[in-house]
Amino acid sequence: MLVLADNNPVRHITRPWVNYALIALCVIIFFAQPAFQFYGFTPADLQRVAFAPEVGQPGGGMVALQMVSYIFLHADILHLAGNMLALWVFGNNIEDSMGHARYALFFLLCGIAGALAEGLFSAVPDVPVVGASGAIAGVMGAYLLLHPRARVLVLVAFRFPLLVPASAFVGLAVFVDLTSAIFPDPDSDLLIAWWAHLGGFSAGALLILVMRHRDVALFQPAAIYPENGFGWLGRYLIDLGPKRGDDTAQACRWRQLWAGVKTVVFFLIIVVGVELIFA
């Protein structure tokens, strides 16, 4: 599932300049990456520094630097594009919720938390880790607590565009990360730092509680999001989010439950259909 856009405007800032800068930095470093090849983070190095320091191995200062620098490195253009698209969609609203300086610190702290989690629990600690996905998972964790009812446009199985609540997209991403981390596929050639995602997500969900502006509420209601946030395209998209109507608490709960059921059923149908057709 690939996230493409949301309909959630910023309210406290004019432009998310830090988010733009983070995206630009990742893109620039990607094309200069040969000069930064020694700045990926290797979980085994953190374990050695913490538990069994050895002569000739990277010292604590170098490992600490790599726990930040790895965030801005990416393995290939698809890795970069997927991460930057998610950061573009979710990052502006988190920057809006806390301001520019705090958002820069928030992003780095989430990335470091991802490195710590991967360092502690990685199944392949000798494989270097690169990518902003741990930090972006932190951004998504914060978004989940602030805007669970915002609509996001996603591409399911890279073929089917539809609108879902942010809670459904982020919740499914966390579920995939957790199951993949606990039950890794031994036959898979795809090396993904699942624990970095989970560490970043946990850090983001905790940090947003203390770093957001005082007037920014958690679990903001659907009423604050514009109905026509996707312009003319919105009328042609399947929308699995809860529809507005009776605003009593019981009616809202039933609408949210029904939206969740629809989302799960739809994804199951799509996944099974794609497997049957394209397997």
Secondary structure as a PSIPRED ss2 file (coil, helix, strand):
# PSIPRED VFORMAT (PSIPRED V4.0)

   1 M C   1.000  0.000  0.000
   2 L E   0.000  0.000  1.000
   3 V E   0.000  0.000  1.000
   4 L E   0.000  0.000  1.000
   5 A E   0.000  0.000  1.000
   6 D E   0.000  0.000  1.000
   7 N C   1.000  0.000  0.000
   8 N C   1.000  0.000  0.000
   9 P C   1.000  0.000  0.000
  10 V C   1.000  0.000  0.000
  11 R C   1.000  0.000  0.000
  12 H C   1.000  0.000  0.000
  13 I C   1.000  0.000  0.000
  14 T C   1.000  0.000  0.000
  15 R C   1.000  0.000  0.000
  16 P C   1.000  0.000  0.000
  17 W H   0.000  1.000  0.000
  18 V H   0.000  1.000  0.000
  19 N H   0.000  1.000  0.000
  20 Y H   0.000  1.000  0.000
  21 A H   0.000  1.000  0.000
  22 L H   0.000  1.000  0.000
  23 I H   0.000  1.000  0.000
  24 A H   0.000  1.000  0.000
  25 L H   0.000  1.000  0.000
  26 C H   0.000  1.000  0.000
  27 V H   0.000  1.000  0.000
  28 I H   0.000  1.000  0.000
  29 I H   0.000  1.000  0.000
  30 F H   0.000  1.000  0.000
  31 F H   0.000  1.000  0.000
  32 A C   1.000  0.000  0.000
  33 Q H   0.000  1.000  0.000
  34 P H   0.000  1.000  0.000
  35 A H   0.000  1.000  0.000
  36 F H   0.000  1.000  0.000
  37 Q H   0.000  1.000  0.000
  38 F H   0.000  1.000  0.000
  39 Y H   0.000  1.000  0.000
  40 G C   1.000  0.000  0.000
  41 F E   0.000  0.000  1.000
  42 T C   1.000  0.000  0.000
  43 P H   0.000  1.000  0.000
  44 A H   0.000  1.000  0.000
  45 D H   0.000  1.000  0.000
  46 L H   0.000  1.000  0.000
  47 Q H   0.000  1.000  0.000
  48 R H   0.000  1.000  0.000
  49 V H   0.000  1.000  0.000
  50 A H   0.000  1.000  0.000
  51 F H   0.000  1.000  0.000
  52 A C   1.000  0.000  0.000
  53 P C   1.000  0.000  0.000
  54 E C   1.000  0.000  0.000
  55 V C   1.000  0.000  0.000
  56 G C   1.000  0.000  0.000
  57 Q C   1.000  0.000  0.000
  58 P C   1.000  0.000  0.000
  59 G C   1.000  0.000  0.000
  60 G H   0.000  1.000  0.000
  61 G H   0.000  1.000  0.000
  62 M H   0.000  1.000  0.000
  63 V H   0.000  1.000  0.000
  64 A H   0.000  1.000  0.000
  65 L H   0.000  1.000  0.000
  66 Q H   0.000  1.000  0.000
  67 M H   0.000  1.000  0.000
  68 V H   0.000  1.000  0.000
  69 S H   0.000  1.000  0.000
  70 Y H   0.000  1.000  0.000
  71 I H   0.000  1.000  0.000
  72 F H   0.000  1.000  0.000
  73 L C   1.000  0.000  0.000
  74 H C   1.000  0.000  0.000
  75 A C   1.000  0.000  0.000
  76 D C   1.000  0.000  0.000
  77 I H   0.000  1.000  0.000
  78 L H   0.000  1.000  0.000
  79 H H   0.000  1.000  0.000
  80 L H   0.000  1.000  0.000
  81 A H   0.000  1.000  0.000
  82 G H   0.000  1.000  0.000
  83 N H   0.000  1.000  0.000
  84 M H   0.000  1.000  0.000
  85 L H   0.000  1.000  0.000
  86 A H   0.000  1.000  0.000
  87 L H   0.000  1.000  0.000
  88 W H   0.000  1.000  0.000
  89 V H   0.000  1.000  0.000
  90 F H   0.000  1.000  0.000
  91 G H   0.000  1.000  0.000
  92 N H   0.000  1.000  0.000
  93 N H   0.000  1.000  0.000
  94 I H   0.000  1.000  0.000
  95 E H   0.000  1.000  0.000
  96 D H   0.000  1.000  0.000
  97 S H   0.000  1.000  0.000
  98 M H   0.000  1.000  0.000
  99 G C   1.000  0.000  0.000
 100 H H   0.000  1.000  0.000
 101 A H   0.000  1.000  0.000
 102 R H   0.000  1.000  0.000
 103 Y H   0.000  1.000  0.000
 104 A H   0.000  1.000  0.000
 105 L H   0.000  1.000  0.000
 106 F H   0.000  1.000  0.000
 107 F H   0.000  1.000  0.000
 108 L H   0.000  1.000  0.000
 109 L H   0.000  1.000  0.000
 110 C H   0.000  1.000  0.000
 111 G H   0.000  1.000  0.000
 112 I H   0.000  1.000  0.000
 113 A H   0.000  1.000  0.000
 114 G H   0.000  1.000  0.000
 115 A H   0.000  1.000  0.000
 116 L H   0.000  1.000  0.000
 117 A H   0.000  1.000  0.000
 118 E H   0.000  1.000  0.000
 119 G H   0.000  1.000  0.000
 120 L H   0.000  1.000  0.000
 121 F H   0.000  1.000  0.000
 122 S C   1.000  0.000  0.000
 123 A C   1.000  0.000  0.000
 124 V C   1.000  0.000  0.000
 125 P C   1.000  0.000  0.000
 126 D C   1.000  0.000  0.000
 127 V C   1.000  0.000  0.000
 128 P C   1.000  0.000  0.000
 129 V E   0.000  0.000  1.000
 130 V C   1.000  0.000  0.000
 131 G C   1.000  0.000  0.000
 132 A C   1.000  0.000  0.000
 133 S H   0.000  1.000  0.000
 134 G H   0.000  1.000  0.000
 135 A H   0.000  1.000  0.000
 136 I H   0.000  1.000  0.000
 137 A H   0.000  1.000  0.000
 138 G H   0.000  1.000  0.000
 139 V H   0.000  1.000  0.000
 140 M H   0.000  1.000  0.000
 141 G H   0.000  1.000  0.000
 142 A H   0.000  1.000  0.000
 143 Y H   0.000  1.000  0.000
 144 L H   0.000  1.000  0.000
 145 L H   0.000  1.000  0.000
 146 L H   0.000  1.000  0.000
 147 H C   1.000  0.000  0.000
 148 P C   1.000  0.000  0.000
 149 R C   1.000  0.000  0.000
 150 A C   1.000  0.000  0.000
 151 R E   0.000  0.000  1.000
 152 V E   0.000  0.000  1.000
 153 L E   0.000  0.000  1.000
 154 V E   0.000  0.000  1.000
 155 L E   0.000  0.000  1.000
 156 V E   0.000  0.000  1.000
 157 A C   1.000  0.000  0.000
 158 F C   1.000  0.000  0.000
 159 R C   1.000  0.000  0.000
 160 F E   0.000  0.000  1.000
 161 P E   0.000  0.000  1.000
 162 L E   0.000  0.000  1.000
 163 L E   0.000  0.000  1.000
 164 V E   0.000  0.000  1.000
 165 P E   0.000  0.000  1.000
 166 A H   0.000  1.000  0.000
 167 S H   0.000  1.000  0.000
 168 A H   0.000  1.000  0.000
 169 F H   0.000  1.000  0.000
 170 V H   0.000  1.000  0.000
 171 G H   0.000  1.000  0.000
 172 L H   0.000  1.000  0.000
 173 A H   0.000  1.000  0.000
 174 V H   0.000  1.000  0.000
 175 F H   0.000  1.000  0.000
 176 V H   0.000  1.000  0.000
 177 D H   0.000  1.000  0.000
 178 L H   0.000  1.000  0.000
 179 T H   0.000  1.000  0.000
 180 S H   0.000  1.000  0.000
 181 A H   0.000  1.000  0.000
 182 I H   0.000  1.000  0.000
 183 F C   1.000  0.000  0.000
 184 P C   1.000  0.000  0.000
 185 D C   1.000  0.000  0.000
 186 P C   1.000  0.000  0.000
 187 D C   1.000  0.000  0.000
 188 S C   1.000  0.000  0.000
 189 D C   1.000  0.000  0.000
 190 L C   1.000  0.000  0.000
 191 L C   1.000  0.000  0.000
 192 I C   1.000  0.000  0.000
 193 A C   1.000  0.000  0.000
 194 W H   0.000  1.000  0.000
 195 W H   0.000  1.000  0.000
 196 A H   0.000  1.000  0.000
 197 H H   0.000  1.000  0.000
 198 L H   0.000  1.000  0.000
 199 G H   0.000  1.000  0.000
 200 G H   0.000  1.000  0.000
 201 F H   0.000  1.000  0.000
 202 S H   0.000  1.000  0.000
 203 A H   0.000  1.000  0.000
 204 G H   0.000  1.000  0.000
 205 A H   0.000  1.000  0.000
 206 L H   0.000  1.000  0.000
 207 L H   0.000  1.000  0.000
 208 I H   0.000  1.000  0.000
 209 L H   0.000  1.000  0.000
 210 V H   0.000  1.000  0.000
 211 M H   0.000  1.000  0.000
 212 R C   1.000  0.000  0.000
 213 H C   1.000  0.000  0.000
 214 R C   1.000  0.000  0.000
 215 D C   1.000  0.000  0.000
 216 V C   1.000  0.000  0.000
 217 A C   1.000  0.000  0.000
 218 L C   1.000  0.000  0.000
 219 F C   1.000  0.000  0.000
 220 Q C   1.000  0.000  0.000
 221 P C   1.000  0.000  0.000
 222 A H   0.000  1.000  0.000
 223 A H   0.000  1.000  0.000
 224 I H   0.000  1.000  0.000
 225 Y C   1.000  0.000  0.000
 226 P C   1.000  0.000  0.000
 227 E C   1.000  0.000  0.000
 228 N C   1.000  0.000  0.000
 229 G C   1.000  0.000  0.000
 230 F C   1.000  0.000  0.000
 231 G H   0.000  1.000  0.000
 232 W H   0.000  1.000  0.000
 233 L H   0.000  1.000  0.000
 234 G H   0.000  1.000  0.000
 235 R H   0.000  1.000  0.000
 236 Y H   0.000  1.000  0.000
 237 L C   1.000  0.000  0.000
 238 I E   0.000  0.000  1.000
 239 D E   0.000  0.000  1.000
 240 L C   1.000  0.000  0.000
 241 G C   1.000  0.000  0.000
 242 P C   1.000  0.000  0.000
 243 K C   1.000  0.000  0.000
 244 R C   1.000  0.000  0.000
 245 G C   1.000  0.000  0.000
 246 D C   1.000  0.000  0.000
 247 D C   1.000  0.000  0.000
 248 T C   1.000  0.000  0.000
 249 A H   0.000  1.000  0.000
 250 Q H   0.000  1.000  0.000
 251 A H   0.000  1.000  0.000
 252 C H   0.000  1.000  0.000
 253 R H   0.000  1.000  0.000
 254 W H   0.000  1.000  0.000
 255 R H   0.000  1.000  0.000
 256 Q H   0.000  1.000  0.000
 257 L H   0.000  1.000  0.000
 258 W H   0.000  1.000  0.000
 259 A H   0.000  1.000  0.000
 260 G H   0.000  1.000  0.000
 261 V H   0.000  1.000  0.000
 262 K H   0.000  1.000  0.000
 263 T H   0.000  1.000  0.000
 264 V H   0.000  1.000  0.000
 265 V H   0.000  1.000  0.000
 266 F H   0.000  1.000  0.000
 267 F H   0.000  1.000  0.000
 268 L H   0.000  1.000  0.000
 269 I H   0.000  1.000  0.000
 270 I H   0.000  1.000  0.000
 271 V H   0.000  1.000  0.000
 272 V H   0.000  1.000  0.000
 273 G H   0.000  1.000  0.000
 274 V H   0.000  1.000  0.000
 275 E H   0.000  1.000  0.000
 276 L H   0.000  1.000  0.000
 277 I H   0.000  1.000  0.000
 278 F H   0.000  1.000  0.000
 279 A C   1.000  0.000  0.000
